[in-house]
Amino acid sequence: MAIRKTPTQRQQRLGCEVRKIRTSAGMSTTYAAGLLGLDSGKISYMESGQRTISAERLRTLACNCHCTDEKYVEALVEMTQREPKGWWEQYRGVLPHGLLDIAELEAHAVRMRVANTVHIPGLLQTSDHALAIFRSAVPALPEHEVGLRLAHRAKRQEVLAGDDRPDYVALVHEAALRMQFGGHDVAQAQLHHLLDMSERENVSIQVIPFTHGAFPGAGQTILYADGPVPRLDTVQVDSAHGPDFLHADGQLSKYRSLLDQMEEVALPPEQSRDCIRSIARQL
């Protein structure tokens, strides 16, 4: 297989896990290459996500590295399988690759928890709300790219309605509910859309009220995506240069704790719906 010039985040993650298995056993790349019948250079490419690793070689490596977590190994084996191209691939080369990686992460998530302070979570935005945000980008986006981002955002949102839809918990600060992106009418429609979405069986929206004051994680935008096993969870956070994807054990533990504490201070779902209705009446 040819070397991938720009591996996806999912491909890089598989390579990173292969490297973790090898290094945790103190195995050198030279030894791993001999074990798998490859040259050392290909091991490096595998561990960077630039080359795939076969299911057979993955199992051989795991066995010889004494990795006994069968569910974890089988989840990695699943990641080695060639899958039909995801819908997001149609945007490759026309939208930033980070946006495609977010869509792929969401598509494979078993459960998602998000936390937003200023913006409504992307999967819960109306098209008019999203349009207002895209048009406020600096530097300004050309209209054709605004249209592409709107279409991409709408397609991403379908993950919450699919046959394998994940559970989705949104922790939204009251500030985000009161921001009138796009003006009064757009803000009203956005709040009513949140109420509609909160009635879905797999969607839970919890509001962090102004009255609570300070709380852990204030100001951050967080997506915590549960993988098929906890070791394959991923955190995605926004930054000025695009999305960052985190999966070191310490990082996962930190963000799980942050989200747990944010849930504790947030209103329960029914009280959150009452809060959203009240804000909608006040606008």
C-alpha positions in Angstrom: 0.0 0.0 0.0 1.3 3.5 -0.8 2.4 5.8 1.9 -0.4 8.2 3.0 0.7 11.8 2.8 -2.0 13.1 5.1 -3.4 10.3 7.3 -6.7 11.0 9.0 -6.9 11.5 12.8 -8.4 8.0 13.1 -5.5 6.5 11.1 -3.0 8.4 13.2 -4.7 7.2 16.4 -4.4 3.5 15.3 -0.7 4.1 14.6 -0.3 5.7 18.0 -1.9 2.8 19.8 0.4 0.4 17.9 3.4 2.4 19.1 2.0 2.3 22.7 1.7 -1.5 22.6 5.3 -1.8 21.3 6.9 0.7 23.6 5.0 -0.5 26.7 6.7 -3.9 26.2 10.1 -2.2 25.7 10.3 -3.7 22.2 12.5 -1.9 19.7 11.4 -1.1 16.1 14.1 -3.4 14.9 12.7 -6.3 16.9 9.2 -5.5 15.9 10.2 -5.4 12.2 11.7 -8.8 12.5 8.7 -10.2 14.3 6.3 -8.9 11.7 8.5 -9.6 8.7 8.9 -5.9 7.7 11.8 -3.5 7.5 12.2 -0.9 10.3 11.1 2.0 8.1 7.6 0.4 7.6 7.2 0.2 11.4 7.7 3.9 11.7 5.2 4.5 8.9 2.6 2.3 10.6 3.1 4.1 13.9 2.5 7.5 12.3 -0.6 6.3 10.5 1.0 6.6 7.1 0.7 2.9 6.5 -1.9 0.5 7.7 -1.2 -2.6 9.7 -3.0 -5.9 9.0 -5.2 -7.5 11.6 -2.9 -10.6 11.7 0.2 -8.5 12.3 -1.6 -6.4 15.0 -2.6 -9.5 16.9 0.9 -10.9 16.6 2.4 -7.7 18.0 -0.1 -7.6 20.8 0.5 -11.2 21.7 4.3 -10.8 21.8 4.0 -7.5 23.7 1.8 -9.3 26.4 -1.2 -7.0 25.7 -3.9 -9.1 27.3 -6.8 -6.7 27.0 -8.8 -8.6 24.4 -11.6 -6.0 23.9 -8.9 -3.3 23.3 -7.1 -5.5 20.8 -10.3 -6.4 18.9 -11.3 -2.7 18.8 -7.9 -2.0 17.2 -8.4 -4.9 14.8 -11.7 -3.3 13.8 -9.9 -0.1 13.0 -7.6 -1.9 10.6 -10.5 -3.0 8.4 -11.0 -1.2 5.2 -14.3 0.6 5.4 -16.4 2.3 2.8 -15.4 5.9 2.4 -17.3 8.1 4.9 -19.5 10.9 3.6 -17.0 13.5 4.8 -14.5 12.4 2.2 -16.4 14.4 -0.5 -15.1 17.5 1.3 -11.4 16.5 1.3 -9.4 19.1 -0.4 -12.1 21.8 -0.2 -12.5 22.1 3.6 -9.9 22.0 6.4 -9.0 18.4 7.2 -9.7 19.0 10.9 -13.4 19.4 10.1 -13.4 16.1 8.4 -11.6 14.5 11.4 -14.3 15.8 13.7 -17.0 14.2 11.5 -15.2 10.9 11.4 -14.8 11.0 15.2 -18.5 11.6 15.7 -19.4 8.9 13.3 -17.5 6.3 15.3 -18.3 7.5 18.8 -20.3 5.3 21.1 -21.3 8.3 23.3 -20.5 12.0 23.3 -20.4 14.6 25.9 -19.8 18.3 24.9 -19.4 21.5 26.9 -19.9 25.0 25.4 -19.8 28.4 27.1 -20.5 30.8 24.2 -21.6 28.8 21.3 -24.4 26.3 20.9 -22.9 22.8 20.2 -22.5 22.3 16.5 -24.7 19.2 16.3 -27.5 21.3 17.8 -27.3 24.4 15.8 -29.9 25.6 13.3 -28.6 26.5 9.8 -29.2 30.2 10.4 -27.3 30.1 13.7 -24.4 28.3 12.0 -24.5 30.8 9.1 -24.2 33.7 11.4 -21.1 32.1 13.0 -19.5 31.2 9.7 -20.0 34.8 8.4 -18.2 36.2 11.5 -15.0 34.3 10.8 -11.7 36.2 10.6 -10.5 36.4 7.9 -13.9 36.4 6.2 -14.8 33.2 4.4 -15.8 33.4 0.8 -19.5 32.6 0.2 -18.8 29.3 -1.5 -16.9 28.1 1.5 -19.6 29.3 3.8 -22.0 27.1 1.8 -19.7 24.1 2.0 -19.4 24.5 5.8 -23.2 24.7 6.2 -23.7 21.6 4.1 -21.0 19.8 6.1 -22.5 20.9 9.4 -25.9 19.7 8.4 -24.6 16.3 7.4 -22.7 16.0 10.7 -25.9 16.5 12.5 -27.5 13.4 11.0 -25.3 11.3 13.4 -27.8 12.0 16.1 -30.7 10.5 14.1 -29.0 7.5 12.5 -29.7 3.8 13.3 -26.6 3.7 15.5 -27.1 7.1 17.0 -24.9 7.7 20.1 -26.0 9.1 23.4 -25.3 12.8 23.4 -25.0 15.0 26.5 -24.6 18.7 25.9 -23.6 21.0 28.8 -24.4 24.5 27.7 -23.7 27.6 29.7 -26.5 30.2 30.0 -24.3 32.7 28.1 -24.6 30.6 25.0 -28.3 30.6 25.2 -28.5 34.4 25.4 -26.1 35.1 22.5 -28.2 36.5 19.6 -26.1 35.2 16.7 -28.0 36.2 13.6 -30.4 38.5 15.5 -33.6 38.1 17.6 -35.5 35.8 15.3 -32.6 33.4 14.6 -31.9 33.2 18.4 -35.6 32.5 19.1 -35.6 29.7 16.5 -32.4 28.3 17.9 -33.8 28.0 21.4 -36.9 26.3 20.2 -34.7 23.9 18.2 -32.8 23.1 21.4 -36.1 22.3 23.1 -37.1 20.0 20.2 -33.8 18.2 20.3 -33.9 17.8 24.0 -37.0 15.6 23.6 -35.0 13.0 21.7 -34.3 9.8 23.6 -30.6 9.9 23.0 -30.1 13.7 23.6 -29.7 15.3 27.0 -29.2 19.1 27.3 -28.2 20.6 30.6 -27.8 24.3 31.3 -25.1 25.8 33.6 -26.8 28.9 34.9 -25.2 32.3 35.5 -26.1 32.1 39.1 -23.6 29.2 39.7 -20.6 31.5 39.1 -17.2 29.9 38.5 -16.9 26.2 37.5 -14.2 23.9 36.2 -13.6 24.1 32.5 -15.2 27.6 32.1 -14.4 29.1 28.8 -13.4 25.8 27.1 -15.2 24.1 24.2 -14.9 20.3 24.8 -16.0 17.2 22.9 -15.4 13.9 24.7 -16.1 11.0 22.4 -16.3 7.5 24.0 -14.6 4.8 21.9 -15.6 1.1 21.8 -13.3 0.7 24.9 -12.2 3.5 27.3 -8.6 3.3 26.2 -9.8 4.5 22.7 -11.7 7.6 24.0 -10.8 10.9 22.4 -11.1 14.5 23.5 -11.4 17.3 20.8 -10.9 20.9 21.8 -11.0 24.0 19.7 -8.0 26.3 19.2 -7.2 29.3 17.0 -5.5 27.1 14.5 -8.2 24.4 14.3 -9.3 21.4 16.3 -6.8 19.5 18.6 -7.3 15.8 19.4 -6.1 14.5 22.7 -5.9 10.9 23.9 -3.1 10.5 26.4 -4.3 8.8 29.6 -3.7 11.9 31.7 -5.6 14.1 29.3 -8.6 11.8 29.1 -8.7 11.6 32.9 -8.5 15.4 33.2 -11.4 16.0 30.8 -13.6 13.3 32.2 -13.2 14.9 35.6 -13.9 18.4 34.2 -17.1 17.2 32.5 -18.2 15.2 35.5 -17.9 18.4 37.6 -19.7 20.5 35.0 -22.6 18.0 35.0 -22.8 18.3 38.8 -23.3 22.1 38.7 -25.6 22.0 35.6 -29.4 22.0 35.9 -31.0 18.6 35.4 -32.6 18.1 31.9 -36.2 19.1 32.9 -35.1 22.2 34.7 -32.8 23.0 31.8 -35.8 22.9 29.4 -37.6 25.3 31.8 -34.6 27.6 31.7 -34.4 27.6 27.9 -38.2 28.3 27.7 -37.8 31.2 30.1 -34.9 32.7 28.1 -36.8 32.4 24.9 -39.7 34.3 26.4 -37.3 37.1 27.6 -35.7 37.7 24.2 
